[in-house]
């Protein structure tokens, strides 16, 4: 499984971005997909995940601001990020769990700064 993330960039506090992650296989065959992020000097942390059934899970720090969704027809998941704050600055990684394997895409940088 190859994952291609896109959509990062520089945004002002309070702004929005939408990340996309396109998979090389049908995402209906992937049990869980999601996003993690890693800020400089910190560990990689869960942001949000979504199952094949559409159940979503969020880190407490992003609940109410971020929304994860999936488009099975285009084998893509999205992360809509609203009300972005400087503490959301990180490299965001797309993640997939299929059978017993975990897959990671290359990260996309999100910088929130005025």
Backbone as numpy.savetxt, mean C-alpha at the origin, in Angstrom:
# Nx Ny Nz CAx CAy CAz Cx Cy Cz
5.26 -14.19 -8.49 4.41 -13.00 -8.49 5.30 -11.77 -8.49
5.08 -10.91 -9.46 5.80 -9.63 -9.49 4.80 -8.53 -9.20
5.27 -7.57 -8.40 4.43 -6.47 -7.98 5.06 -5.16 -8.40
4.30 -4.31 -9.05 4.80 -3.02 -9.52 4.00 -1.91 -8.86
4.67 -1.20 -7.97 4.02 -0.10 -7.25 4.29 1.22 -7.94
3.32 2.12 -7.84 3.48 3.45 -8.41 2.58 4.42 -7.67
2.80 5.71 -7.92 1.92 6.72 -7.37 2.50 7.56 -6.25
3.71 7.26 -5.82 4.31 8.07 -4.78 4.69 9.44 -5.28
5.11 10.28 -4.34 5.53 11.62 -4.72 5.61 12.52 -3.53
5.71 13.81 -3.83 5.80 14.85 -2.80 4.44 15.54 -2.69
3.94 15.66 -1.49 2.64 16.28 -1.27 2.71 17.12 0.00
1.92 18.17 0.04 1.88 19.02 1.23 1.03 18.38 2.32
1.28 18.73 3.56 0.41 18.23 4.64 -1.04 18.53 4.36
-1.88 17.54 4.63 -3.30 17.67 4.33 -3.69 17.20 2.95
-2.71 16.92 2.13 -2.97 16.50 0.75 -3.27 15.03 0.63
-3.44 14.60 -0.63 -3.81 13.21 -0.91 -2.91 12.63 -2.00
-2.77 11.32 -1.94 -2.09 10.56 -2.98 -2.80 9.22 -3.11
-2.70 8.62 -4.28 -3.21 7.27 -4.47 -2.09 6.39 -5.00
-1.77 5.35 -4.26 -0.78 4.39 -4.68 -1.46 3.24 -5.41
-0.78 2.70 -6.40 -1.27 1.54 -7.14 -0.24 0.44 -7.08
-0.71 -0.80 -7.09 0.18 -1.95 -7.13 -0.41 -2.96 -8.10
0.28 -3.14 -9.22 -0.17 -4.08 -10.24 0.56 -5.40 -10.08
-0.19 -6.49 -10.08 0.39 -7.82 -9.93 0.52 -8.50 -11.29
1.50 -9.39 -11.40 1.75 -10.10 -12.66 0.85 -11.32 -12.83
0.06 -11.62 -11.78 -0.87 -12.75 -11.85 -2.25 -12.28 -11.42
-3.22 -13.13 -11.61 -4.56 -12.78 -11.15 -4.57 -12.61 -9.64
-5.04 -11.48 -9.17 -5.02 -11.24 -7.72 -6.09 -12.04 -6.99
-6.99 -12.66 -7.74 -7.95 -13.53 -7.08 -7.28 -14.80 -6.55
-6.05 -15.05 -7.02 -5.29 -16.21 -6.53 -4.39 -15.86 -5.36
-4.40 -14.60 -4.95 -3.53 -14.13 -3.87 -4.38 -13.93 -2.63
-4.01 -14.60 -1.55 -4.82 -14.60 -0.34 -4.94 -13.21 0.27
-3.79 -12.57 0.45 -3.76 -11.24 1.07 -2.82 -10.35 0.27
-3.24 -9.14 0.03 -2.37 -8.11 -0.54 -2.43 -6.89 0.35
-1.40 -6.07 0.25 -1.44 -4.89 1.09 -0.24 -3.99 0.90
-0.11 -3.08 1.85 0.94 -2.09 1.85 1.62 -2.04 3.20
2.94 -1.93 3.16 3.75 -1.67 4.33 4.54 -0.39 4.03
5.09 0.20 5.06 5.92 1.38 4.86 7.11 1.36 5.81
8.16 2.01 5.35 9.39 2.07 6.14 9.96 3.48 6.08
9.98 4.11 7.24 10.59 5.44 7.35 12.08 5.28 7.64
12.88 6.30 7.34 14.32 6.20 7.58 14.63 5.84 9.03
15.46 4.82 9.20 15.88 4.43 10.54 14.86 3.64 11.33
13.74 3.28 10.68 12.69 2.55 11.38 12.41 1.22 10.69
11.68 0.37 11.38 11.33 -0.92 10.80 10.17 -0.76 9.82
9.99 -1.79 9.01 8.90 -1.79 8.06 7.61 -2.17 8.80
6.60 -1.35 8.66 5.36 -1.54 9.40 4.17 -1.72 8.47
3.20 -2.46 8.97 1.95 -2.64 8.24 1.21 -1.32 8.11
0.67 -1.08 6.91 -0.21 0.07 6.70 -1.65 -0.43 6.55
-1.85 -1.32 5.57 -3.19 -1.85 5.30 -3.07 -3.12 4.50
-4.02 -4.03 4.72 -4.10 -5.24 3.92 -5.54 -5.49 3.51
-5.71 -6.29 2.46 -7.04 -6.65 1.99 -7.01 -8.09 1.52
-8.04 -8.86 1.88 -8.10 -10.26 1.49 -8.84 -10.43 0.17
-8.84 -11.66 -0.33 -9.57 -11.93 -1.57 -11.06 -11.66 -1.39
-11.52 -11.81 -0.16 -12.92 -11.56 0.12 -13.25 -10.09 0.32
-12.22 -9.26 0.32 -12.43 -7.83 0.46 -12.35 -7.30 1.88
-11.97 -8.14 2.82 -11.83 -7.67 4.20 -10.56 -6.86 4.34
-10.69 -5.68 4.90 -9.56 -4.77 5.03 -9.14 -4.61 6.48
-7.85 -4.38 6.65 -7.28 -4.16 7.97 -6.34 -2.98 7.86
-6.35 -2.11 8.89 -5.53 -0.90 8.86 -4.72 -0.74 10.13
-3.57 -0.12 9.99 -2.83 0.32 11.17 -3.63 1.42 11.84
-3.55 1.49 13.15 -4.30 2.51 13.89 -3.96 3.92 13.41
-2.72 4.11 13.03 -2.26 5.45 12.66 -2.87 5.96 11.36
-3.45 5.07 10.56 -4.00 5.50 9.27 -5.52 5.30 9.17
-6.12 4.72 10.18 -7.56 4.48 10.14 -8.32 5.79 9.97
-9.27 5.76 9.07 -10.07 6.96 8.80 -9.44 7.89 7.78
-8.18 7.66 7.43 -7.50 8.52 6.44 -7.14 7.76 5.17
-6.78 6.50 5.33 -6.36 5.68 4.19 -7.44 4.64 3.88
-7.58 4.32 2.60 -8.51 3.29 2.18 -7.82 2.37 1.17
-7.86 1.08 1.45 -7.30 0.10 0.53 -8.44 -0.51 -0.27
-8.18 -0.76 -1.54 -9.20 -1.36 -2.39 -8.52 -2.24 -3.43
-9.33 -3.04 -4.11 -8.77 -3.94 -5.12 -9.63 -3.94 -6.37
-8.98 -4.09 -7.50 -9.64 -4.19 -8.80 -9.22 -5.52 -9.40
-10.07 -6.52 -9.25 -9.70 -7.86 -9.73 -9.55 -7.90 -11.24
-10.33 -7.10 -11.94 -10.26 -7.13 -13.41 -8.91 -6.66 -13.93
-8.28 -5.74 -13.18 -7.00 -5.20 -13.61 -5.83 -5.69 -12.76
-6.12 -6.65 -11.86 -5.06 -7.24 -11.02 -4.27 -6.16 -10.28
-4.99 -5.23 -9.73 -4.35 -4.08 -9.09 -5.02 -3.78 -7.75
-4.21 -3.40 -6.79 -4.76 -2.85 -5.56 -4.35 -1.39 -5.45
-5.11 -0.66 -4.64 -4.88 0.76 -4.49 -4.83 1.12 -3.01
-4.14 2.20 -2.73 -4.16 2.78 -1.40 -4.44 4.27 -1.56
-5.65 4.66 -1.23 -6.01 6.07 -1.25 -5.62 6.68 0.08
-4.75 7.67 0.03 -4.23 8.30 1.25 -4.69 9.74 1.30
-5.48 10.06 2.29 -5.99 11.42 2.48 -5.45 12.00 3.78
-5.55 13.30 3.90 -5.10 14.00 5.11 -3.68 13.58 5.49
-2.82 13.56 4.52 -1.45 13.12 4.76 -0.71 14.07 5.69
0.12 13.48 6.53 0.89 14.23 7.51 2.37 13.91 7.34
3.25 14.77 7.84 4.69 14.51 7.70 5.10 13.13 8.22
4.42 12.63 9.24 4.77 11.31 9.78 4.40 10.17 8.85
3.69 10.46 7.78 3.39 9.44 6.78 4.53 9.30 5.77
5.51 10.15 5.86 6.66 10.08 4.96 7.39 8.76 5.13
7.55 8.04 4.04 8.18 6.72 4.10 8.27 6.16 2.68
8.98 5.06 2.57 8.91 4.27 1.35 7.79 3.25 1.56
6.88 3.22 0.62 5.72 2.32 0.71 5.95 1.11 -0.19
5.74 -0.08 0.39 5.97 -1.34 -0.31 4.67 -2.10 -0.48
4.47 -2.59 -1.68 3.34 -3.47 -1.95 3.71 -4.89 -1.53
2.74 -5.63 -1.03 2.97 -6.95 -0.45 1.88 -7.91 -0.92
2.29 -9.17 -1.13 1.32 -10.20 -1.48 1.68 -11.50 -0.77
0.67 -12.16 -0.27 0.86 -13.47 0.36 0.04 -14.48 -0.42
0.75 -15.42 -1.04 0.10 -16.45 -1.87 0.62 -17.80 -1.45
-0.26 -18.65 -1.04 0.05 -19.98 -0.52 0.98 -19.84 0.68
2.24 -20.22 0.58 3.15 -20.09 1.72 4.21 -19.03 1.47
4.05 -18.32 0.39 5.09 -17.37 0.00 4.66 -15.92 0.19
5.64 -15.08 0.50 5.44 -13.64 0.57 6.22 -12.97 -0.55
5.61 -11.98 -1.15 6.22 -11.26 -2.26 6.20 -9.77 -1.95
7.26 -9.10 -2.39 7.37 -7.66 -2.17 7.68 -6.96 -3.48
7.07 -5.82 -3.67 7.43 -4.99 -4.80 8.50 -3.99 -4.40
9.07 -3.33 -5.38 9.99 -2.24 -5.08 9.17 -1.10 -4.49
9.76 -0.39 -3.59 9.04 0.66 -2.89 8.81 1.89 -3.73
7.84 2.67 -3.29 7.59 3.97 -3.89 7.63 5.01 -2.76
8.37 6.08 -3.01 8.60 7.08 -1.96 7.40 8.02 -1.85
6.96 8.22 -0.63 5.94 9.22 -0.32 6.57 10.21 0.65
6.58 11.47 0.26 7.13 12.53 1.10 6.06 13.58 1.34
5.79 13.82 2.62 4.79 14.83 3.00 5.54 15.99 3.65
5.55 17.11 2.97 6.33 18.24 3.45 5.79 19.53 2.83
5.91 20.59 3.60 5.52 21.89 3.07 6.73 22.61 2.50
